Amino acid sequence: MSVRLSSHRSFWLGAVLTALLIACALLSFAWTPGSAYEMNMDAALQPPGSRHWLGTDAFGRDVASQILVGARASIAVGLIAVGIGLAAGLALGLLASARRGWTEEIIMRLADFTFAFPALLSAIMLTAVFGAGMVNAIIAIGIFNIPTFARITRASANAIWARDYVTAARACGKSRTAITLQHVLPNIASVLIVQATIQFALAILAEAALSYLGLGTQPPQPSWGRMLSEAQTLMFQAPLLAIWPGLAIALSVLGLNLLGDGLRDLLDPRLARTR
C-alpha cells in the first residue's frame, strides 16, 4: 500500500488540487486581497496588476477575492449535497441488500424512476418551483445523489452477502442488522469513499450550472457559476473574467476526479496498476 501510494501520481495530483480548493476556501475567511462584495464603478474592468491580482469585474469587485470566497459555496454545496445522498442512499441500499425480495425491488425501481429524469434538469425544475438559492440547490442536488449511492451500495453489499464469512455469521445466528453493521458496511466503505469524491465533483459542476442560470447561490455571495454568467457579455472586452472562474471549476473537478481515481486504485487491490 505505501509503495503504491508513493508512486501514484494521479492520486497526489488530485490530492494537491483538492487541498488547494480547501485552502482557498479557508483562507477567504481570514484574508482576501480585496473586497469580494464592495462595488466600485471607478475601478471597473481593471486588468490584473499589483493591486488587483486577477483584475476587477464590471462592478469593480476584486476577481481574486471572488474566486477565493466562491470556493466556499462550491465546498458547502458539495459536502452537504453529497452528505444527503450518501446518508439516504446508504440506508436504502443496505436495506435493499439485507431484505431482498419486494423491499429490494421497490427501492431499485424508485431509483430507476429517478434516473429517468436528467439530474441537472430536475434540479433546475425544483429550484424554479421552490425558489432560487443555495439551500434549494443543495436539496435538489442531494436528492439526485440518493439513487446513485443506493444502487452502488446495494450492488457492493450483495457481493459481500455472498461471501463465506457472512454465510458463517448467519449460521451462528447473527441478525441481518448485526451482519450489515459488522461485516457488510466496513467492506464496502472504500467503494463509497471513491464514489463520494466523484459525486462531489459533479455537485460542484451542478452548483456552477445552477448559479450560471441564476437558480443557485444568490448575490451578494460570490459564486463561480454566476461569475461566468456575468462575464459572458464581456467576452471580447474582458475575456479573463470568464477564464478565471472557468479555470477554478475545471481544476477543482479535475482534482476530485483524480483523487477518486487514485483512491479506487489504492483501496481496491484488484484494480491496482503498475506505475
C-alpha positions, 0 to 999 in steps of 0.5 A, a space after each residue: 500500500 505505501 509503495 503504491 501510494 508513493 508512486 501514484 501520481 494521479 492520486 497526489 495530483 488530485 490530492 494537491 488540487 483538492 487541498 488547494 480548493 480547501 485552502 482557498 476556501 479557508 483562507 477567504 475567511 481570514 484574508 482576501 486581497 480585496 473586497 469580494 462584495 464592495 462595488 466600485 464603478 471607478 475601478 471597473 474592468 481593471 486588468 490584473 496588476 499589483 493591486 488587483 491580482 486577477 483584475 476587477 469585474 464590471 462592478 469593480 469587485 476584486 476577481 481574486 477575492 471572488 474566486 477565493 470566497 466562491 470556493 466556499 459555496 462550491 465546498 458547502 454545496 458539495 459536502 452537504 449535497 453529497 452528505 444527503 445522498 450518501 446518508 439516504 442512499 446508504 440506508 436504502 441500499 443496505 436495506 435493499 441488500 439485507 431484505 431482498 425480495 419486494 423491499 429490494 425491488 421497490 427501492 431499485 425501481 424508485 431509483 430507476 424512476 429517478 434516473 429517468 429524469 436528467 439530474 441537472 434538469 430536475 434540479 433546475 425544475 425544483 429550484 424554479 418551483 421552490 425558489 432560487 438559492 443555495 439551500 434549494 440547490 443543495 436539496 435538489 442536488 442531494 436528492 439526485 445523489 440518493 439513487 446513485 449511492 443506493 444502487 452502488 451500495 446495494 450492488 457492493 453489499 450483495 457481493 459481500 452477502 455472498 461471501 463465506 464469512 457472512 454465510 458463517 455469521 448467519 449460521 451462528 445466528 447473527 441478525 441481518 442488522 448485526 451482519 450489515 453493521 459488522 461485516 457488510 458496511 466496513 467492506 464496502 466503505 472504500 467503494 463509497 469513499 471513491 464514489 463520494 469524491 466523484 459525486 462531489 465533483 459533479 455537485 460542484 459542476 451542478 452548483 456552477 450550472 445552477 448559479 450560471 442560470 441564476 437558480 443557485 447561490 444568490 448575490 451578494 455571495 460570490 459564486 463561480 457559476 454566476 461569475 461566468 454568467 456575468 462575464 459572458 457579455 464581456 467576452 471580447 472586452 474582458 475575456 479573463 473574467 470568464 477564464 478565471 472562474 472557468 479555470 477554478 471549476 475545471 481544476 477543482 473537478 479535475 482534482 476530485 476526479 483524480 483523487 477518486 481515481 487514485 483512491 479506487 486504485 489504492 483501496 481496491 487491490 484488484 484494480 491496482 496498476 503498475 506505475 
